[in-house]
Amino acid sequence: MATMKNETGKRILRSYYILFILIGVFVVLNLSSGGLFLAQASITNILRVGASPLIIAVPATLLLITGNIDLSVGGMCSMVAVIYAHIVGNTFTLPILASMFIVIGVGAAAGWFNGLLVAKLKITSVIATLATMSLFWGIAKVLVPQDKYSITNNMPENMMIFAKSNAILNIPPSMVVCIIAVVIFVILEKKSILGKYAIAVGGNQVAAQLAGINAQKITWIIYVLTGAMTGVAGVIRASYMNAGDMNVGTGLEVLVIIAILLGGTSFSGGKGSILKTVAAVFILVGLDKGLTLMGVPSYWSMLVNGIVFITALVIDNAMTLNEISQRRKAGINRSLSRIEKPAD
């Protein structure tokens, strides 16, 4: 009975540890800030700030489940924001809705290019997306006037649609978009062939291909989805600033990767959870905003993120080694069970 209770406790801890961390962090930060952290204005700000990394981290979780990564999302987000500013006001003055679809398409095209390099040309995802990160940052810089960092001329008022008053139940419009995205991608992860195949590809790509799964196609599709969602994030960040700033994506890729790993997705692929990634995003954003409320200098936030990143990597490595050890033991036990006992 005691053993069963221990196993149940361990299972609950493995399943909901990220929720316990989220609650613990928020309680500690609220007490440390004298109740300011959980005030309505602070929560609304956390939701607004968390929208961009969250909407990228959701598809990027699926991507890491396949065993691949996208380091270019920060540069891509900046590129999209600058292009969006050109389209809505600085150069073409197209309608807002049409402009959104165009730049989301630009993000999808950038994701398609990443997929081409990784899935088709077989370049390691870290190297490929590190290269495209530089490419996208460069495009953003080229499109911004010389000696400036942003495009601010002729920006229409309705560009700030995501920065306006809260939509429903004090939830910012950008977070409403995120909620819709999370629901869609959780369904894709749990109920669709795409999600199941992503796990199979990340778990063992050779075995997945032998089973008839097109690993190249699955990886490519998820890169396109990640690019499209990064396009949405670029629109949201441009809306907040009412400008196309080439620096809006700075540090975004690091925050996204930390959140995905903290949420329990394995760096080597094969397992992960979008909902746990969502919780991890709010842990990181909450830590940043909580420290700011307490008057802690911004460089301490970078230090905390670094500690969290290293901790997530250590935990991921330990869990991977433990799984490898368990598989080896299971293999040895199966081998021993097949050995016939010598006759008396």
C-alpha positions, 0 to 999 in steps of 0.5 A: 500500500505504501509503495502504491502511494509513493508511486502515485505521489511521484506520478502526480509530481511528474505530471504537475510539477510545473504548476506547483512551481508556477503557484510557488513563484507567484505566491513568493513574488506577491508576498515579496512585493507587498501584494503588488504582484497579483494586482490587476495591473500587474497581471494584465502586464504579465499577460501582455508581455507573455503573449509574444514568447508564448505564441512562439513557444507553443509550436516551437515545443512541437518542433523540439519534440521532433528533436529540432530547434529554431534559434532564428525566432528572435531575428524573424520576429524583428524582421516581421515587425519591420516589414509590417510597419512598411506595409501598414504605413511607411511604404504601402499603407495597406489595410491592417487585416490584409497586412497581418495576413501578409506578414504572417505569410512572411513568417511562414515563408521564413519557417519554410526556409528553415525547414528546407535547410533542416529537413531537406538539406539535412543541416543540423537545426542549431547551425541552420537556424543560427545562420538564418537568425543572422540573415533575418536580423540583417534583413530587419536592419536593411529595411530600417532607415540608416542610423535608426532602429525603428520605423515610426512614420505614418503609423495608423492608429489601428495598428495598435489594436493589440495594445488597446484596452482589455478585451474580455474579463481584463484579458488583453487582446493579444492574450485572447489570440494566444489562448486560441493558438494554445487550444489549436496546438494542444489539439494538434499535439494530443489528437492529430496525426501531426502530434503523434508523428512528431513524438515518433520522429523525435523518439527514433527517426529511423524507426519512424521512417521504417514505420512509414512516417515521412519525418522530413515532411513532419519537420518541415510542416512544424517549421512553417507553423513556427514561422507563421506564429512568429509572424503573429508575435511580430505583429503583436510586438509592433502593435505594442510599440506602434512601430517597426523596431528591429530590436523587438525580437532581442532575446526572444529565442532564449526565453522561448527555449528556456520555457520549453525546456523548463516545461519538461520537453526533452532537448533530444526530442521524443516527449514534451507538453505544450501546456507545461510550456505555457506554464513555464512561459508565465514563470519566466515572465512573472519572475522578470516582472516580479523582480522589476516590481521589487526594484531589482536591477534588470541585469539580475533578471538575466542572471535568474534566466541563466540559472533557470536555463542551466537548471532546466538543462541539467534536469533534462540531461539527468532525465535523459540519462535515467531513461537510457539506463532504464531502457538498458536494464529492460533490455538486459532483463529481456535478454536474460529471460531468453537464456535457457536454464542449463539442464540438471 
